[in-house]
Amino acid sequence: MPDSQKPHEEPEEHKHHVLEKFMNATDRMAKVIVAPQRGDPSAPVVHKHDDFEQASEDELRTFEVETDSEGHHYAVRKDTKP
């Protein structure tokens, strides 16, 4: 097959460079688009006192914290305790 009809093959280092450039670009884009929402870790938790929070509180009241002989803590529903 003449050289003019051979498919174009890129050198391996060029393929690596293109891939690295692409990955760096997507990494930078992800940091901008999906930036973590970080607040002040020392700020107090804001309670909304809404229906969802009330439902969570009601659900937590159905559990009791137990401690096994090795000191591990776990929750047990009060209505299933022996």
C-alpha positions as semicolon CSV with decimal commas, in nm:
position;residue;x (nm);y (nm);z (nm)
1;M;0,000;0,000;0,000
2;P;0,145;0,339;-0,093
3;D;0,223;0,584;0,190
4;S;-0,049;0,821;0,069
5;Q;-0,316;0,557;0,133
6;K;-0,199;0,448;0,480
7;P;-0,416;0,566;0,768
8;H;-0,267;0,850;0,968
9;E;-0,113;0,726;1,294
10;E;-0,019;0,968;1,567
11;P;0,288;0,908;1,782
12;E;0,212;0,762;2,125
13;E;0,349;1,068;2,311
14;H;0,114;1,294;2,113
15;K;-0,186;1,079;2,211
16;H;-0,077;1,097;2,575
17;H;-0,039;1,476;2,557
18;V;-0,384;1,521;2,402
19;L;-0,544;1,299;2,665
20;E;-0,362;1,480;2,948
21;K;-0,473;1,819;2,812
22;F;-0,833;1,699;2,789
23;M;-0,829;1,558;3,145
24;N;-0,680;1,880;3,285
25;A;-0,946;2,086;3,108
26;T;-1,231;1,870;3,241
27;D;-1,081;1,881;3,589
28;R;-1,071;2,263;3,584
29;M;-1,425;2,277;3,446
30;A;-1,555;2,044;3,718
31;K;-1,400;2,262;3,989
32;V;-1,589;2,563;3,855
33;I;-1,922;2,397;3,780
34;V;-1,941;2,158;4,074
35;A;-1,758;2,362;4,336
36;P;-1,823;2,234;4,689
37;Q;-2,048;2,445;4,907
38;R;-1,837;2,508;5,211
39;G;-1,959;2,719;5,493
40;D;-1,804;2,816;5,822
41;P;-1,747;2,487;6,009
42;S;-1,765;2,667;6,344
43;A;-2,105;2,822;6,265
44;P;-2,399;2,672;6,451
45;V;-2,639;2,442;6,270
46;V;-2,942;2,630;6,141
47;H;-3,266;2,456;6,232
48;K;-3,554;2,536;6,002
49;H;-3,823;2,385;6,226
50;D;-4,009;2,270;5,917
51;D;-4,216;1,956;5,854
52;F;-3,912;1,758;5,738
53;E;-3,717;1,837;6,055
54;Q;-4,017;1,751;6,271
55;A;-4,059;1,417;6,090
56;S;-3,690;1,340;6,148
57;E;-3,721;1,419;6,518
58;D;-4,029;1,198;6,545
59;E;-3,843;0,912;6,374
60;L;-3,539;0,949;6,602
61;R;-3,761;0,925;6,909
62;T;-3,846;0,567;6,808
63;F;-3,483;0,459;6,863
64;E;-3,287;0,391;7,176
65;V;-2,907;0,380;7,189
66;E;-2,766;0,054;7,320
67;T;-2,406;-0,032;7,409
68;D;-2,269;-0,384;7,372
69;S;-2,010;-0,553;7,595
70;E;-1,726;-0,420;7,379
71;G;-1,843;-0,059;7,404
72;H;-1,993;-0,031;7,054
73;H;-2,301;0,188;7,028
74;Y;-2,596;0,108;6,806
75;A;-2,959;0,208;6,771
76;V;-3,252;-0,022;6,836
77;R;-3,615;0,061;6,761
78;K;-3,802;0,087;7,087
79;D;-4,099;-0,112;6,953
80;T;-3,879;-0,415;6,864
81;K;-3,686;-0,433;7,191
82;P;-3,741;-0,757;7,387
